[in-house]
Amino acid sequence: MAFVLAGCTLFQQQARADETEEALAKQLANPVAALISVPFQFNYNQGLGPVDDGEQWQLNLQPVIPFSLNSDWNLISRTIVPLIDQRDLFPGAGSQSGIGDVLQSLFFSPAAPTAGGWIWGAGPVLLLPTGSDDLLTADQWAAGPTAVALRQRGPWTLGTLTNHLWSFAGDDDRADINTTFVQPFLSYTTPTAWTYTLQSESFYDWEEGEWLVPVRAVVSKLIRVGKLPVSIAGGVNYWAESPAGGPEGWGGRITFTLLLPR
């Protein structure tokens, strides 16, 4: 009898752990969740440059830190710090390694979803010309608005994150920035904390009238290392639209995310 009771208790504890992991996985699908996360996102792209010989490896450090302003509002800080290694962007370019331009976004977001179940946030975004090499930076300061809206129903998450950047200072010899970023995403999270995501991270350059459009599929799993929840993800993307000199063909992504529930 004691053995049966112990087995039932273990099953209940495991069920609660699975529920918690599923809930964390769903929070991770929400860009403005009240959840501290530190993603290490590794990207590979090829076919860059005028002769399609360029390659680029980019590690994005993307800490997401929520702050509770009061019982009704949160402030979500999302930072992207790119570490880049690239080569052969054009004949004679050689290789470059270092930090790229940092992107800082702030979202003011209601602490609770709307009556219709929508979760949203909006605020400013700032691009800092922190690149350590002329070929790793736009050499422009840029700013603008950013917003996200999503809905979570059952295992599904559907939403879009967007921003627009205008340059307001920087090197007069470098191109101005006037770009729109659009990231639609659709994900499905299973009771065992697997998440399947289809998304894009598209840019439109209003100065050149050109799109950069990847189509990306990602699979992630939330696990625990000791008591620390960690998400491991892998995916592939295809460049459906790319300007001259932009990436072409297939690319890949691997992400490790540390989660620190509040």
CORLINTA-V19956 format. One line per field, one symbol per residue. phi: phi as a letter, one per 40 degrees, with the letter a starting at -180 (. if undefined). A space follows every 10 residues. Layout:
# CORLINTA-V19956
phi->???
This chain:
# CORLINTA-V19956
phi->.ccccccccc cccccccccc cccccccccb cbccacbbcb bbbbbbgcgc bgccbabbbc cbcbbcbcca cbbbbbcbbb bcbbbaafca dgcgbbbicc ccbbbbbcbd cbccccgcba aaicbbbbcc dcadcbacfb caaicbaaaa bbbfccbbaa baabbbcbah ccccccbabb bbbcabbbbc ccgcbbbbab bcbbccccgb bbbcbbbbbb bcbbbgbccb bbbaabbbcc aacdgccbgc bbabbbbcbb dc
